[in-house]
């Protein structure tokens, strides 16, 4: 009796051929500009000590208070599947002493992240991100470069219908001055118990509340950007100057606070016009104090996280990318056991030189194997039988044109 079919958990994004080819293209294109700017790979665990996120991300955030996958391991330790990337990177930089060497530390990462959210288009419980972090220097030019790297990634996948929103969340002095007036304003509002508790920890969180009644209630709230001291104001102006010099268009959004408590100074988000409610395709900002909070030096950092899932949806919505078919350089059809041995040898040599080569396995008849070659997306096909092996020559078929010409087996690499 056959077992019952098992499906993937609800809210998980999966990518199978041929859409996985588009996913791979988007992921690799988003991170390519970072590699060109000298960022190096950092590979981290998908689960961490829960305290890393409660202390680093902030207990008042929805991410920590509502959305984390947290469990107790066999040793009685509280473990959480990573909901975001920055805290783990900072933990690793401290643990491995990267902050004691050349600054800034410049790293990139990619992989799965996890949040217990209500699944909908573009909002998943397991989602994919690429990100970068530049840790160790507080320089507005780095802020501009980080934003430019993200912008270049989106342009690389063909996106056009998006906008960059920026703001400044100020330094500690600016936020303290703003907090006084913001708390006074919030005290005039009627809040439910949970919202009041969140505001008590970090009143800025109310700007991030997506409920329409809260958006309306906060419409007249004092804005942090109007409380920037001279240093914060000058830094923000410098970031804008560099973005202008780079030709990167942006709009200032004074209500942006981002969803994580560690952000300070420059903050930014990329928003796509065609994705509806889940319009954010990536964002980030500067974080002063996070390293110190996690037991490290008092060093500033800045970074971003770009959503691969949403960037792919945006590219599909714009028609910038389709379900790209897999393409191989050569499809070999062996006729008989001796031909199969020869086919494996030919494929091995060509693959060693970077060619993508497939073999028709299963001893299919020639007609069926040719149908398989056609469906495979191969650009060239050869049939390999006793006569081809003995003569050392094959007929190389160009699938697009149907043209066939004779090629020495030893010259296949050059012919391809």
C-alpha positions in Angstrom: 0.0 0.0 0.0 1.4 3.4 -1.0 2.1 5.9 1.7 0.2 9.2 1.9 1.8 12.0 0.0 3.7 14.5 2.2 3.6 18.2 1.2 6.0 21.0 2.2 5.1 22.9 5.3 2.7 25.8 4.8 4.3 29.1 4.0 7.6 27.8 2.7 9.0 29.1 -0.6 10.3 26.3 -2.8 11.9 26.6 -6.3 12.0 23.7 -8.7 13.0 23.6 -12.4 12.5 25.6 -14.5 11.7 28.5 -12.1 14.7 27.6 -10.0 16.9 28.8 -12.8 15.3 32.3 -12.5 15.7 32.1 -8.7 19.4 31.3 -9.1 19.9 34.1 -11.6 18.2 36.7 -9.2 20.2 35.5 -6.2 23.5 35.5 -7.9 22.9 38.9 -9.6 21.9 40.6 -6.4 25.1 39.7 -4.7 27.5 40.1 -7.6 28.0 43.9 -7.1 29.1 43.2 -3.5 31.8 40.8 -4.7 33.1 43.5 -7.1 33.3 45.9 -4.2 35.5 43.6 -2.2 33.0 42.0 0.1 33.8 38.4 1.1 31.6 35.4 2.0 30.6 34.7 5.6 28.7 31.5 6.1 26.7 31.2 9.4 24.4 28.8 11.2 20.7 29.0 10.6 20.0 28.8 14.3 21.5 30.8 17.2 21.2 31.3 20.9 17.8 33.1 21.4 19.4 35.8 23.4 21.3 37.0 20.3 18.0 38.2 18.8 16.3 39.4 21.9 19.3 41.5 22.8 20.4 42.4 19.3 17.1 42.8 17.3 15.0 44.2 20.2 12.2 42.7 22.4 9.7 45.4 21.2 9.9 44.4 17.6 7.3 42.1 15.9 10.2 39.9 14.8 11.1 39.0 18.4 7.8 39.3 20.1 5.6 37.5 17.5 7.5 35.9 14.7 10.5 33.9 15.9 10.7 30.1 15.7 12.1 29.4 19.1 12.6 26.0 20.7 14.5 24.3 23.5 17.2 21.9 22.4 18.2 18.6 24.2 20.5 20.5 26.5 17.8 22.8 27.7 19.1 25.8 25.7 16.8 28.2 24.0 17.5 28.2 20.3 16.0 30.3 17.5 16.0 29.9 13.7 17.5 33.1 12.4 14.9 35.7 11.5 17.4 38.1 10.0 21.1 38.3 9.2 22.9 41.2 10.8 22.9 40.0 14.5 24.5 36.7 13.5 27.2 38.5 11.4 28.0 40.8 14.3 28.2 37.9 16.7 30.6 36.1 14.3 32.8 39.2 13.8 33.2 39.5 17.6 33.7 35.8 18.2 36.3 35.4 15.5 38.1 38.7 16.2 37.5 40.1 12.7 37.1 43.5 14.2 40.7 43.4 15.5 42.0 43.4 11.9 41.6 45.6 8.8 38.5 47.8 9.0 35.9 48.0 7.8 35.1 44.3 7.9 33.2 43.7 4.6 31.2 40.5 4.3 28.3 39.1 2.3 25.9 36.2 3.0 23.0 34.5 1.5 20.5 31.8 2.6 17.3 30.9 4.3 15.7 32.9 7.1 12.6 32.1 9.2 9.6 34.1 10.6 6.3 32.7 11.8 4.1 35.1 9.8 0.8 34.7 8.1 1.7 33.3 4.6 0.8 35.4 1.6 2.3 36.3 -1.8 5.8 37.5 -1.1 5.6 36.8 2.6 6.9 33.4 3.7 7.8 31.6 6.8 11.0 30.5 5.2 12.4 33.1 2.9 15.7 33.8 1.1 17.9 36.8 1.5 21.3 38.1 0.4 23.0 40.7 2.5 26.1 42.6 3.2 27.6 44.2 6.3 30.4 46.8 6.5 31.6 47.0 10.1 34.1 49.3 11.8 33.9 52.8 10.2 31.3 55.5 10.5 31.6 57.2 7.1 28.7 58.6 5.0 30.5 57.4 1.9 30.2 53.8 3.0 26.5 54.4 3.6 26.2 55.6 0.0 28.3 52.6 -1.4 26.2 50.1 0.5 23.0 51.6 -1.0 24.6 51.7 -4.4 25.5 48.0 -4.2 21.9 47.1 -3.5 20.7 49.4 -6.3 23.1 47.8 -8.8 21.9 44.4 -7.8 18.3 45.3 -8.6 19.3 46.9 -11.9 21.3 43.7 -12.8 18.1 41.7 -12.8 16.3 44.2 -15.0 14.1 46.0 -12.4 12.9 49.5 -13.2 9.7 50.1 -11.3 11.1 50.6 -7.9 12.0 53.5 -5.7 14.6 54.0 -3.0 13.3 55.6 0.3 15.9 57.0 2.8 15.8 58.7 6.1 18.0 59.3 9.2 17.2 57.8 12.6 19.8 60.1 14.2 22.3 59.5 16.9 21.5 58.8 20.6 21.2 62.6 21.4 18.8 63.2 18.6 16.6 60.2 19.5 16.5 61.2 23.1 15.2 64.6 22.3 12.6 63.2 19.9 11.6 60.5 22.4 10.5 63.1 25.0 8.0 64.7 22.6 7.0 61.3 21.1 6.1 59.8 24.5 4.1 62.9 25.3 2.2 62.5 22.0 1.6 58.7 22.6 0.3 59.4 26.1 -2.7 61.2 24.4 -3.6 58.0 22.4 -5.9 55.2 23.5 -3.8 52.0 23.1 -4.5 48.4 23.8 -2.3 46.7 26.4 0.1 45.0 23.9 0.7 48.2 21.9 1.2 50.2 25.0 3.8 47.7 26.2 5.6 47.8 22.9 5.6 51.6 23.0 7.0 51.5 26.5 10.0 49.6 25.3 10.5 51.6 22.1 7.9 54.2 21.1 9.3 54.3 17.5 7.7 50.9 17.0 4.3 52.6 16.7 5.4 54.1 13.4 5.9 50.6 12.1 2.4 49.5 13.1 0.6 48.4 9.9 -3.0 48.6 11.3 -5.0 51.4 9.7 -6.2 52.8 13.0 -2.7 53.1 14.3 -1.5 54.7 11.1 -4.2 57.3 11.4 -3.4 57.8 15.1 0.3 58.4 14.4 -0.3 60.7 11.4 0.3 63.8 13.6 3.2 62.3 15.7 6.5 64.2 15.9 9.0 63.0 13.3 12.5 62.0 14.3 14.0 63.6 11.2 13.0 67.0 12.6 15.0 66.4 15.8 18.4 65.6 14.2 21.3 67.4 15.9 24.0 69.1 13.8 26.2 66.0 13.5 23.3 63.7 12.4 22.0 66.3 10.0 25.4 66.8 8.4 25.9 63.1 8.0 22.5 62.6 6.4 23.3 65.5 4.0 26.6 63.9 3.1 24.9 60.6 2.3 22.5 62.5 0.0 25.4 64.3 -1.7 27.1 61.0 -2.5 23.9 59.4 -3.8 23.4 62.5 -6.0 27.0 62.1 -7.3 26.3 58.4 -8.1 23.1 59.4 -10.0 20.9 57.2 -7.6 17.4 58.6 -7.3 15.7 58.6 -3.9 12.9 60.1 -1.9 13.1 61.0 1.8 10.5 59.1 3.9 10.6 60.7 7.4 8.2 58.0 8.8 10.4 55.1 8.0 11.7 53.3 11.2 12.5 49.8 9.8 11.4 46.8 11.7 14.5 46.2 13.9 15.6 48.1 16.9 19.3 48.3 16.2 19.1 50.8 13.4 20.6 54.3 13.9 21.5 57.1 11.4 21.0 56.2 7.8 18.1 53.9 7.0 16.8 52.9 3.6 14.3 50.7 1.8 13.6 49.7 -1.8 9.9 49.6 -2.6 8.5 48.0 -5.8 5.4 49.4 -7.4 3.8 46.1 -8.6 4.0 44.0 -5.4 1.0 45.4 -3.5 1.1 45.1 0.3 4.4 43.3 0.3 6.2 46.0 -1.7 9.5 46.0 0.2 12.2 44.2 -1.8 15.1 45.1 0.4 16.5 47.6 2.9 18.9 48.2 5.6 20.8 50.9 7.5 23.4 51.9 10.0 23.6 50.3 13.5 25.7 52.1 16.1 25.8 50.3 19.4 24.9 46.8 18.2 28.4 45.4 18.5 28.8 46.8 22.1 25.4 45.4 23.0 26.5 42.0 21.9 29.8 42.1 23.9 32.1 43.6 21.3 33.9 46.9 20.7 32.0 50.1 20.2 32.1 50.0 16.4 29.6 51.3 13.9 28.3 49.2 11.0 25.9 49.4 8.1 24.4 46.7 5.9 21.3 45.5 4.0 19.2 42.5 3.4 17.6 42.0 0.0 14.7 39.6 -0.5 15.4 37.1 -3.2 11.8 35.8 -3.3 10.3 39.3 -3.6 13.0 40.5 -6.1 12.0 37.4 -8.3 8.3 38.3 -8.0 9.1 41.9 -9.0 11.2 40.8 -12.0 8.4 38.5 -13.1 5.8 41.3 -12.6 7.8 43.6 -14.8 8.4 41.0 -17.4 12.1 41.4 -16.9 12.6 37.6 -16.4 10.7 34.5 -17.3 10.9 30.9 -16.3 14.3 30.5 -17.9 14.7 27.1 -19.5 17.8 25.1 -18.5 20.3 25.1 -21.3 23.1 22.6 -21.8 25.9 22.6 -24.4 25.7 19.0 -25.5 23.3 16.1 -25.2 24.9 12.7 -26.0 22.8 9.8 -27.1 24.8 6.5 -26.7 23.6 3.4 -28.6 24.8 0.3 -26.8 27.1 -0.4 -23.8 30.4 0.5 -25.5 28.9 3.8 -26.6 27.7 4.5 -23.0 31.3 4.0 -21.7 32.6 6.4 -24.4 29.8 8.9 -23.7 30.8 9.1 -20.0 34.5 9.7 -21.0 33.5 12.4 -23.5 31.2 14.1 -21.0 33.9 14.0 -18.3 36.5 15.7 -20.5 34.1 18.4 -21.7 32.7 19.1 -18.2 36.3 19.6 -17.0 36.5 22.4 -19.5 33.4 24.1 -18.3 30.8 22.6 -20.7 27.4 21.5 -19.5 26.9 18.0 -20.9 24.0 15.5 -20.5 23.8 11.9 -21.4 20.6 9.9 -22.5 20.6 7.2 -19.9 18.2 4.2 -19.7 18.9 2.6 -23.1 16.1 4.5 -24.8 15.4 4.0 -28.5 16.9 6.6 -30.8 13.5 8.3 -31.5 12.7 8.6 -27.8 16.2 9.8 -27.0 16.0 12.5 -29.6 12.7 13.7 -28.0 14.5 13.8 -24.7 17.3 15.9 -26.3 14.8 18.4 -27.6 13.1 18.8 -24.2 16.4 19.1 -22.4 17.2 22.5 -23.9 20.5 21.3 -25.2 22.1 23.5 -28.0 23.9 20.5 -29.6 23.3 16.8 -29.9 25.4 13.8 -31.0 24.5 10.2 -31.5 27.2 7.8 -30.5 27.3 4.3 -31.9 29.8 1.6 -33.0 30.6 3.4 -36.3 31.1 6.7 -34.6 33.5 5.2 -32.1 35.5 3.3 -34.7 35.8 6.3 -37.0 36.3 8.8 -34.2 33.9 11.1 -35.9 30.3 12.2 -34.9 27.6 14.2 -36.6 27.1 17.3 -34.4 23.5 18.7 -34.7 22.8 22.3 -33.9 19.3 22.1 -32.4 18.2 25.7 -33.2 18.9 25.4 -36.9 18.8 21.7 -37.4 22.1 21.9 -39.3 24.4 18.9 -38.9 28.1 18.7 -39.6 30.9 16.1 -39.0 33.3 16.7 -36.1 36.2 14.6 -34.8 35.4 13.4 -31.3 38.7 14.9 -30.1 37.6 18.3 -31.5 34.2 18.5 -29.9 35.4 21.1 -27.4 36.4 23.5 -30.1 33.3 22.8 -32.1 31.1 23.7 -29.1 
